[in-house]
């Protein structure tokens, strides 16, 4: 009994040391990313003189909003935000409309070779799809249109939706669908009345991931968009010039592009983690 009581402090210290080491490793991994965010925020509030000073000035002398005002004064930023929102919701909606039934059909009829093809499409470099898609939209007269932009973003989000939903549909109890077929439900009835309500977390996760993928897309946007359909990542890229870089407005625009995706992820991170975990656990 005495040996057990004497060993408790060592066990407690071992547990505290283990947790401390764990959080130190997490902090070491997160520190570069946190520093980049801090530096970007600092650039957006500093003047051009402080941004180009040497040695670098890490903390601004005053929290000025001139950089943010210049972004809205010299660039139609609300139009770019509207274009990104239209492309994001459009691509997400089409990806869900096609990807969710496709994932259900793959699982129900055991067509896992189709899932392999979708995975290969995800692994192929986007440039392989971009060049033919650009030629096709140009020949169809869809250049610089929302349709070309939305379908281009959908190509990137569709495989993600299919693979997430496959995990959720595989977790469904087959007895539920057997019972629905006895009650007179066909494949479509089982899909809409049984499968979709039970995989609602997967639908939410798929929609969020597809929207963030579209919001952050640059390669398809820079090729397929025009002056009227330009999205936020392309607008930030166009702020760069060959002569000089005005770091304050560039950092301010980057923050305004990044902030919606970061806030969306922070607010719904528990749903993303629980949804992905639910799709990964079997039995």
BALOMI-913317 format. One record per atom (N, C-alpha, C): x, y, z; residue in three letters. Coordinates in steps of 0.02 Angstrom, whole numbers, padded with zeros to 5 digits, always signed. Atoms other than C-alpha are relative to their C-alpha. Layout:
// residues N
XYZALA ...
This chain:
// residues 283
+00042-00060+00000UNK +00000+00000+00000UNK +00043+00063+00000UNK -00044-00058-00004UNK +00141+00118+00044UNK +00036+00013-00066UNK -00034-00009+00065UNK +00228+00086-00121UNK -00046+00031-00051UNK +00047-00030+00047UNK +00070+00128-00217UNK -00009+00074+00014UNK +00009-00071-00016UNK +00045+00291-00122UNK +00062+00040-00016UNK -00061-00035+00017UNK +00227+00334-00147UNK +00010+00010-00074UNK -00007-00005+00073UNK +00213+00305-00334UNK -00048+00048-00032UNK +00049-00046+00030UNK +00064+00419-00359UNK +00029+00067-00020UNK -00029-00064+00023UNK +00165+00582-00361UNK +00040-00006-00063UNK -00040+00010+00062UNK +00281+00510-00493UNK -00046-00010-00060UNK +00048+00009+00055UNK +00132+00455-00597UNK -00031+00066-00020UNK +00029-00066+00014UNK +00055+00628-00581UNK +00049+00044-00037UNK -00051-00040+00033UNK +00218+00712-00629UNK +00012-00024-00071UNK -00010+00028+00067UNK +00238+00593-00776UNK -00056+00022-00047UNK +00056-00022+00041UNK +00064+00638-00838UNK +00004+00073-00018UNK -00008-00072+00014UNK +00095+00824-00821UNK +00056+00013-00050UNK -00056-00008+00047UNK +00262+00809-00910UNK -00020-00022-00070UNK +00022+00023+00066UNK +00182+00710-01050UNK -00046+00051-00035UNK +00044-00051+00029UNK +00045+00840-01075UNK +00039+00062-00019UNK -00041-00059+00016UNK +00173+00980-01067UNK +00040-00010-00064UNK -00038+00014+00061UNK +00281+00896-01199UNK -00045-00001-00062UNK +00047+00001+00056UNK +00128+00868-01309UNK -00016+00070-00024UNK +00018-00068+00019UNK +00078+01051-01305UNK +00060+00039-00026UNK -00060-00031+00028UNK +00258+01105-01335UNK +00010-00019-00072UNK -00006+00022+00070UNK +00262+01001-01493UNK -00052+00034-00043UNK +00053-00034+00038UNK +00095+01074-01549UNK +00018+00073-00011UNK -00019-00070+00006UNK +00158+01250-01514UNK +00057+00008-00051UNK -00056-00004+00047UNK +00319+01216-01611UNK -00024-00009-00072UNK +00027+00010+00067UNK +00218+01155-01760UNK -00042+00060-00022UNK +00045-00055+00017UNK +00095+01300-01753UNK +00035+00067-00002UNK -00033-00064-00006UNK +00222+01437-01718UNK +00015+00033-00067UNK -00011-00033+00065UNK +00274+01468-01901UNK -00064+00029-00030UNK +00062-00025+00028UNK +00093+01483-01957UNK -00027+00060+00039UNK +00023-00056-00041UNK +00047+01595-01810UNK +00042+00063-00013UNK -00043-00058+00014UNK +00198+01706-01847UNK -00018+00032-00066UNK +00018-00027+00065UNK +00147+01724-02029UNK -00065+00040+00004UNK +00062-00037-00009UNK -00029+01776-01977UNK +00013+00065+00037UNK -00017-00060-00037UNK +00042+01898-01851UNK +00035+00051-00044UNK -00037-00045+00043UNK +00160+01971-01980UNK -00045+00031-00053UNK +00046-00026+00049UNK +00021+01990-02108UNK -00046+00053+00031UNK +00042-00049-00034UNK -00091+02079-01982UNK +00041+00063+00015UNK -00043-00058-00015UNK +00055+02191-01931UNK +00012+00042-00063UNK -00011-00037+00062UNK +00089+02238-02113UNK -00061+00041-00019UNK +00061-00035+00021UNK -00092+02287-02140UNK -00012+00064+00041UNK +00011-00059-00042UNK -00089+02413-01996UNK +00058+00049-00001UNK -00058-00044+00000UNK +00085+02486-02023UNK +00000+00044-00063UNK -00009-00043+00059UNK +00131+02626-02142UNK +00051-00031-00047UNK -00048+00025+00048UNK +00235+02597-02298UNK +00072+00009+00024UNK -00067-00012-00027UNK +00386+02672-02211UNK +00019-00054+00050UNK -00014+00053-00048UNK +00374+02548-02068UNK +00004-00069-00032UNK -00001+00065+00033UNK +00340+02404-02187UNK +00066-00013-00037UNK -00063+00007+00037UNK +00502+02437-02282UNK +00061+00017+00043UNK -00056-00019-00044UNK +00608+02482-02130UNK +00046-00060+00013UNK -00049+00051-00019UNK +00766+02388-02086UNK +00042+00026+00059UNK +00029+00066-00013UNK +00781+02311-01960UNK -00076+00002+00002UNK +00074+00000+00005UNK +00599+02256-01973UNK -00033+00025+00064UNK +00042-00023-00055UNK +00468+02338-01864UNK -00057-00050+00008UNK +00049+00053-00009UNK +00361+02199-01791UNK -00067+00027+00026UNK +00061-00028-00030UNK +00236+02304-01693UNK -00011+00070-00029UNK +00013-00067+00028UNK +00154+02454-01780UNK -00003+00053+00054UNK +00002-00056-00047UNK +00171+02622-01696UNK -00072+00023+00013UNK +00070-00017-00008UNK -00015+02654-01724UNK -00041-00046-00045UNK +00044+00044+00038UNK -00161+02549-01785UNK -00037+00041-00053UNK +00031-00038+00053UNK -00196+02640-01947UNK -00041-00044-00047UNK +00043+00036+00046UNK -00334+02587-02066UNK +00007+00025-00072UNK -00009-00027+00068UNK -00263+02675-02220UNK +00006-00054-00052UNK -00009+00054+00048UNK -00217+02511-02303UNK -00067-00030-00019UNK +00067+00028+00014UNK -00395+02444-02288UNK -00041+00049-00041UNK +00036-00051+00039UNK -00466+02608-02352UNK +00025+00003-00071UNK -00028-00001+00068UNK -00348+02604-02501UNK -00024-00059-00042UNK +00025+00058+00036UNK -00405+02429-02547UNK -00068+00013-00030UNK +00067-00014+00024UNK -00586+02485-02561UNK -00002+00060-00047UNK +00000-00059+00042UNK -00540+02650-02642UNK +00026-00014-00070UNK -00032+00013+00064UNK -00433+02581-02783UNK -00024-00063-00035UNK +00021+00063+00029UNK -00514+02412-02812UNK -00074-00013+00017UNK +00070+00018-00014UNK -00696+02353-02828UNK -00005-00063+00042UNK -00004+00060-00042UNK -00674+02235-02681UNK -00068-00032+00013UNK +00065+00034-00009UNK -00861+02207-02648UNK -00021-00041-00061UNK +00015+00039+00060UNK -00880+02149-02829UNK +00038-00066+00000UNK -00040+00061-00003UNK -00738+02025-02807UNK -00028-00049+00052UNK +00030+00043-00052UNK -00817+01961-02645UNK -00065-00032-00025UNK +00062+00028+00028UNK -00984+01940-02734UNK +00015-00056-00050UNK -00018+00051+00049UNK -00900+01843-02875UNK +00023-00064+00035UNK -00023+00059-00036UNK -00813+01727-02751UNK -00059-00036+00034UNK +00058+00030-00032UNK -00978+01700-02659UNK -00043-00038-00050UNK +00040+00033+00051UNK -01073+01660-02819UNK +00034-00064-00023UNK -00037+00059+00022UNK -00937+01540-02877UNK +00001-00053+00054UNK -00002+00048-00055UNK -00926+01459-02705UNK -00065-00037+00010UNK +00064+00032-00010UNK -01111+01428-02682UNK -00021-00041-00061UNK +00017+00037+00060UNK -01135+01376-02863UNK +00038-00065-00006UNK -00041+00060+00004UNK -00990+01253-02863UNK -00018-00050+00054UNK +00018+00045-00054UNK -01040+01183-02694UNK -00067-00034-00013UNK +00065+00029+00015UNK -01221+01158-02746UNK +00003-00054-00053UNK -00005+00050+00054UNK -01177+01067-02907UNK +00040-00061+00023UNK -00039+00056-00026UNK -01045+00962-02819UNK -00041-00045+00045UNK +00044+00040-00042UNK -01173+00906-02690UNK -00053-00035-00041UNK +00052+00029+00042UNK -01306+00877-02822UNK +00024-00061-00038UNK -00028+00057+00038UNK -01191+00760-02919UNK +00035-00049+00046UNK -00043+00043-00040UNK -01073+00694-02786UNK -00036-00043+00050UNK +00035+00038-00051UNK -01196+00638-02652UNK -00036-00061-00030UNK +00028+00061+00030UNK -01300+00523-02766UNK +00053-00047-00029UNK -00053+00043+00026UNK -01139+00462-02847UNK +00030-00042+00056UNK -00028+00038-00056UNK -01068+00412-02677UNK -00048-00053+00024UNK +00050+00048-00022UNK -01231+00327-02630UNK -00003-00059-00049UNK +00001+00054+00049UNK -01232+00228-02793UNK +00062-00043+00004UNK -00062+00039-00006UNK -01051+00176-02771UNK -00004-00049+00058UNK +00003+00043-00059UNK -01085+00108-02597UNK -00055-00052-00007UNK +00057+00046+00003UNK -01255+00030-02632UNK +00012-00057-00049UNK -00011+00051+00051UNK -01203-00063-02789UNK +00073-00024-00003UNK -00069+00024-00008UNK -01021-00092-02734UNK +00043+00015-00061UNK -00040-00020+00058UNK -00945+00002-02881UNK +00062+00038+00023UNK -00057-00035-00029UNK -00784+00042-02791UNK +00054+00015-00052UNK -00047-00019+00052UNK -00687+00045-02953UNK -00013+00072-00023UNK +00015-00070+00015UNK -00778+00208-02988UNK +00029+00047+00052UNK -00031-00041-00052UNK -00717+00274-02821UNK +00075+00007-00012UNK -00072-00004+00016UNK -00540+00232-02875UNK +00013+00049-00056UNK -00007-00048+00054UNK -00564+00331-03035UNK -00008+00071+00026UNK +00009-00067-00029UNK -00627+00479-02934UNK +00061+00020+00039UNK -00061-00015-00037UNK -00475+00466-02822UNK +00057+00019-00048UNK -00051-00017+00049UNK -00362+00466-02974UNK -00011+00069-00029UNK +00015-00067+00025UNK -00452+00620-03039UNK +00020+00053+00051UNK -00020-00047-00053UNK -00417+00703-02871UNK +00076+00007+00002UNK -00072-00001-00004UNK -00232+00657-02880UNK +00033+00031-00062UNK -00028-00029+00061UNK -00208+00718-03059UNK +00009+00075+00010UNK -00010-00072-00007UNK -00135+00895-03066UNK -00058+00039-00032UNK +00056-00038+00028UNK -00273+01025-03094UNK +00014+00028-00069UNK -00017-00026+00066UNK -00179+01092-03245UNK -00022-00047-00056UNK +00022+00048+00050UNK -00227+00932-03337UNK -00072+00011-00019UNK +00070-00016+00015UNK -00410+00982-03324UNK -00008+00071-00024UNK +00009-00071+00013UNK -00383+01168-03339UNK +00007+00017-00074UNK -00012-00017+00070UNK -00313+01174-03515UNK -00057-00024-00045UNK +00058+00019+00041UNK -00450+01067-03597UNK -00063+00038+00016UNK +00061-00037-00019UNK -00584+01156-03497UNK +00001+00071-00026UNK -00005-00068+00027UNK -00520+01326-03550UNK -00014-00001-00076UNK +00014+00005+00072UNK -00521+01270-03733UNK -00074-00013-00014UNK +00071+00015+00010UNK -00697+01200-03715UNK -00044+00061+00013UNK +00040-00060-00015UNK -00768+01356-03633UNK +00010+00054-00053UNK -00013-00050+00052UNK -00686+01465-03764UNK -00036-00017-00064UNK +00035+00020+00061UNK -00759+01364-03908UNK -00075+00006+00008UNK +00072-00006-00012UNK -00932+01369-03827UNK -00021+00071+00014UNK +00017-00070-00013UNK -00924+01557-03800UNK -00015+00014+00073UNK +00012-00010-00071UNK -00923+01541-03610UNK +00059+00031+00036UNK -00058-00030-00031UNK -00759+01630-03580UNK -00020+00059+00045UNK +00012-00054-00048UNK -00758+01750-03431UNK -00072+00001+00025UNK +00069+00005-00023UNK -00928+01687-03374UNK -00002-00036+00067UNK +00009+00035-00064UNK -00995+01626-03207UNK -00006-00075-00011UNK +00009+00071+00012UNK -01040+01459-03285UNK +00067-00036-00005UNK -00066+00031+00007UNK -00861+01421-03335UNK +00036-00001+00068UNK -00034-00004-00065UNK -00797+01478-03164UNK -00030-00050+00050UNK +00033+00045-00048UNK -00925+01379-03064UNK +00016-00073-00016UNK -00014+00069+00018UNK -00900+01218-03162UNK +00074-00016+00010UNK -00071+00012-00013UNK -00711+01239-03150UNK +00014-00013+00074UNK -00008+00011-00071UNK -00721+01254-02961UNK -00032-00066+00022UNK +00033+00063-00017UNK -00841+01107-02956UNK +00045-00060-00013UNK -00046+00054+00015UNK -00707+00997-03035UNK +00046-00014+00059UNK -00045+00009-00058UNK -00597+01026-02882UNK -00038-00025+00061UNK +00037+00019-00060UNK -00735+01002-02753UNK -00038-00065-00005UNK +00041+00061+00009UNK -00830+00854-02827UNK +00034-00062+00028UNK -00030+00061-00029UNK -00703+00716-02785UNK +00002+00001+00077UNK +00000-00005-00073UNK -00693+00782-02607UNK -00067-00018+00029UNK +00068+00016-00024UNK -00882+00772-02586UNK -00012-00075-00005UNK +00013+00072+00010UNK -00888+00595-02657UNK +00036-00041+00053UNK -00039+00040-00047UNK -00750+00529-02544UNK -00024+00009+00072UNK +00026-00009-00068UNK -00822+00606-02386UNK -00066-00037+00008UNK +00066+00031-00005UNK -00997+00542-02422UNK +00003-00076-00005UNK -00007+00073+00003UNK -00937+00366-02464UNK +00009-00028+00071UNK -00010+00023-00068UNK -00878+00348-02284UNK -00064+00002+00041UNK +00063-00004-00037UNK -01047+00404-02216UNK -00050-00052-00023UNK +00048+00049+00026UNK -01151+00293-02330UNK +00021-00071+00018UNK -00023+00067-00020UNK -01042+00142-02286UNK -00019-00015+00072UNK +00017+00010-00071UNK -01087+00168-02102UNK -00075-00012+00011UNK +00072+00010-00008UNK -01274+00155-02134UNK -00015-00074+00012UNK +00021+00069-00014UNK -01357+00000-02065UNK -00041-00026-00059UNK +00039+00024+00059UNK -01415-00103-02216UNK -00069-00024+00018UNK +00067+00022-00019UNK -01563-00166-02115UNK -00052+00055-00007UNK +00047-00055+00008UNK -01639+00007-02122UNK -00026+00005-00071UNK +00020-00003+00070UNK -01640+00007-02311UNK -00041-00062-00018UNK +00041+00060+00012UNK -01706-00173-02312UNK -00071+00010+00026UNK +00066-00012-00028UNK -01848-00119-02200UNK -00039+00050-00043UNK +00034-00048+00043UNK -01887+00029-02313UNK -00023-00032-00065UNK +00021+00035+00061UNK -01892-00085-02466UNK -00061-00043+00013UNK +00059+00040-00018UNK -02017-00197-02375UNK -00061+00045+00003UNK +00056-00047-00005UNK -02124-00043-02345UNK -00018+00032-00067UNK +00017-00024+00066UNK -02124-00006-02531UNK +00045+00054-00028UNK -00046-00051+00024UNK -01979+00115-02549UNK +00048-00031-00051UNK -00049+00020+00048UNK -01875+00097-02704UNK +00068+00030+00016UNK -00067-00029-00013UNK -01692+00151-02722UNK -00003+00076+00012UNK +00005-00072-00010UNK -01743+00334-02738UNK -00032+00017+00066UNK +00032-00012-00065UNK -01858+00325-02588UNK +00046-00014+00058UNK -00049+00015-00053UNK -01724+00243-02482UNK +00053+00054+00004UNK -00051-00052+00001UNK -01601+00376-02536UNK -00025+00064+00034UNK +00025-00064-00025UNK -01711+00526-02496UNK -00029-00006+00071UNK +00034+00006-00065UNK -01803+00457-02343UNK +00043-00031+00054UNK -00041+00035-00050UNK -01669+00351-02258UNK +00071+00026-00001UNK -00072-00014+00003UNK -01493+00388-02320UNK +00015+00074+00014UNK -00016-00071-00008UNK -01497+00577-02332UNK -00011+00026+00071UNK +00007-00025-00069UNK -01573+00614-02160UNK +00052-00027+00048UNK -00047+00030-00047UNK -01452+00495-02074UNK +00072+00023-00013UNK -00068-00023+00017UNK -01299+00569-02162UNK +00003+00076-00004UNK +00000-00073+00001UNK -01341+00752-02131UNK +00066+00030+00023UNK -00067-00028-00017UNK -01174+00784-02039UNK +00049-00005-00058UNK -00044+00006+00057UNK -01084+00718-02192UNK -00015+00052-00054UNK +00019-00051+00049UNK -01182+00836-02305UNK +00028+00068+00021UNK -00025-00064-00025UNK -01133+00983-02194UNK +00075+00005-00010UNK -00073+00000+00008UNK -00949+00935-02193UNK +00019+00005-00073UNK -00015-00002+00071UNK -00948+00905-02381UNK -00012+00070-00028UNK +00015-00067+00025UNK -01030+01073-02415UNK +00052+00050+00023UNK -00050-00048-00026UNK -00908+01166-02303UNK +00067-00009-00035UNK -00065+00012+00031UNK -00754+01083-02377UNK -00001+00021-00073UNK +00004-00020+00070UNK -00814+01111-02555UNK -00002+00076-00007UNK +00004-00073+00004UNK -00854+01294-02521UNK +00069+00031+00014UNK -00066-00028-00015UNK -00684+01328-02441UNK +00048-00013-00057UNK -00043+00015+00058UNK -00598+01241-02588UNK -00013+00049-00056UNK +00017-00048+00052UNK -00691+01354-02709UNK +00022+00070+00019UNK -00017-00068-00023UNK -00662+01511-02604UNK +00075+00013-00007UNK -00073-00009+00002UNK -00473+01482-02600UNK +00031-00016-00068UNK -00028+00021+00064UNK -00454+01424-02780UNK +00031+00060-00037UNK -00034-00053+00037UNK -00331+01525-02881UNK +00012-00020-00073UNK -00022+00020+00067UNK -00276+01423-03033UNK -00057+00004-00050UNK +00057-00003+00046UNK -00448+01400-03112UNK -00026+00071-00006UNK +00028-00068+00002UNK -00501+01576-03065UNK +00042+00046-00043UNK -00043-00046+00037UNK -00350+01663-03141UNK -00005-00012-00076UNK +00004+00017+00071UNK -00376+01573-03308UNK -00071+00011-00027UNK +00069+00001+00025UNK -00566+01565-03321UNK -00038+00064+00014UNK +00038-00061-00017UNK -00619+01731-03244UNK +00024+00058-00042UNK -00016-00061+00036UNK -00625+01899-03329UNK -00007+00060+00045UNK +00006-00061-00042UNK -00636+02080-03270UNK -00064+00002+00042UNK +00063-00003-00036UNK -00818+02058-03218UNK -00011-00059+00046UNK +00009+00060-00041UNK -00802+01884-03141UNK +00062-00015+00042UNK -00062+00011-00037UNK -00634+01906-03054UNK -00015-00014+00074UNK +00012+00018-00070UNK -00629+01822-02882UNK +00053+00031+00045UNK -00044-00032-00048UNK -00540+01876-02724UNK +00073-00022-00005UNK -00071+00019+00007UNK -00380+01771-02741UNK +00033+00032-00061UNK -00027-00031+00060UNK -00356+01838-02918UNK +00009+00075+00010UNK -00006-00072-00013UNK -00388+02016-02859UNK +00061+00015+00042UNK -00059-00011-00041UNK -00253+02000-02727UNK +00063-00009-00042UNK -00058+00011+00043UNK -00132+01931-02856UNK +00011+00060-00047UNK -00006-00057+00046UNK -00168+02077-02973UNK +00024+00064+00035UNK -00025-00058-00036UNK -00118+02199-02836UNK +00076+00003-00001UNK -00073+00000+00006UNK +00063+02148-02862UNK +00021+00037-00063UNK -00025-00037+00057UNK +00163+02258-02979UNK +00074-00014-00008UNK -00070+00012+00014UNK +00334+02248-03060UNK +00045+00053+00031UNK -00042-00055-00024UNK +00396+02415-02994UNK +00010-00004+00075UNK -00004+00001-00073UNK +00356+02412-02809UNK -00061-00035+00028UNK +00055+00035-00033UNK +00247+02316-02689UNK -00021+00041+00060UNK +00028-00037-00057UNK +00135+02414-02572UNK -00025-00052+00050UNK +00013+00056-00043UNK +00138+02289-02430UNK -00062+00010+00044UNK +00058-00012-00044UNK +00003+02372-02323UNK -00066-00020-00032UNK +00062+00020+00033UNK -00144+02361-02446UNK -00001-00074-00020UNK -00003+00070+00019UNK -00083+02190-02506UNK -00016-00045+00059UNK +00014+00040-00060UNK -00084+02121-02329UNK -00072+00009+00023UNK +00070-00012-00019UNK -00253+02203-02293UNK -00048-00040-00044UNK +00043+00039+00045UNK -00331+02123-02447UNK +00006-00074+00014UNK -00009+00070-00015UNK -00255+01955-02402UNK -00037-00020+00063UNK +00037+00015-00062UNK -00329+01964-02227UNK -00074-00004-00014UNK +00071+00001+00014UNK -00501+02005-02295UNK -00021-00061-00041UNK +00015+00061+00037UNK -00490+01856-02413UNK +00004-00061+00046UNK -00011+00057-00043UNK -00427+01737-02279UNK -00049-00003+00058UNK +00041-00003-00061UNK -00538+01794-02135UNK -00065-00039-00005UNK +00062+00039+00002UNK -00705+01720-02196UNK +00012-00075+00007UNK -00014+00072-00006UNK -00629+01546-02218UNK +00024-00019+00070UNK -00025+00014-00068UNK -00539+01556-02050UNK -00057+00002+00050UNK +00056-00005-00047UNK -00695+01614-01956UNK -00049-00057-00010UNK +00045+00056+00013UNK -00802+01483-02042UNK +00027-00065+00031UNK -00031+00061-00027UNK -00679+01347-01991UNK -00002+00001+00076UNK +00000-00004-00073UNK -00668+01410-01811UNK -00070-00013+00029UNK +00067+00007-00027UNK -00856+01418-01786UNK -00028-00070-00008UNK +00029+00066+00013UNK -00893+01247-01859UNK +00051-00056+00003UNK -00051+00052-00002UNK -00734+01152-01820UNK -00023-00063+00035UNK +00024+00059-00036UNK -00824+01038-01698UNK -00043-00044-00046UNK +00041+00038+00046UNK -00946+00989-01835UNK +00042-00035-00054UNK -00045+00030+00049UNK -00805+00959-01959UNK +00034-00061+00030UNK -00035+00056-00031UNK -00710+00848-01837UNK -00047-00057+00015UNK +00047+00053-00016UNK -00863+00753-01778UNK -00027-00033-00063UNK +00024+00029+00062UNK -00924+00732-01956UNK +00050-00045-00033UNK -00051+00043+00030UNK -00760+00667-02023UNK +00013-00062+00041UNK -00010+00058-00043UNK -00741+00554-01872UNK -00057-00050-00008UNK +00057+00045+00008UNK -00917+00486-01893UNK +00005-00039-00065UNK -00007+00035+00064UNK -00878+00443-02074UNK +00057-00048-00002UNK -00059+00043+00001UNK -00717+00355-02026UNK -00008-00060+00045UNK +00008+00054-00047UNK -00780+00241-01887UNK -00046-00053-00028UNK +00041+00055+00026UNK -00847+00072-01938UNK -00032-00037+00059UNK +00031+00042-00050UNK -00966-00038-01844UNK -00050+00037+00043UNK 
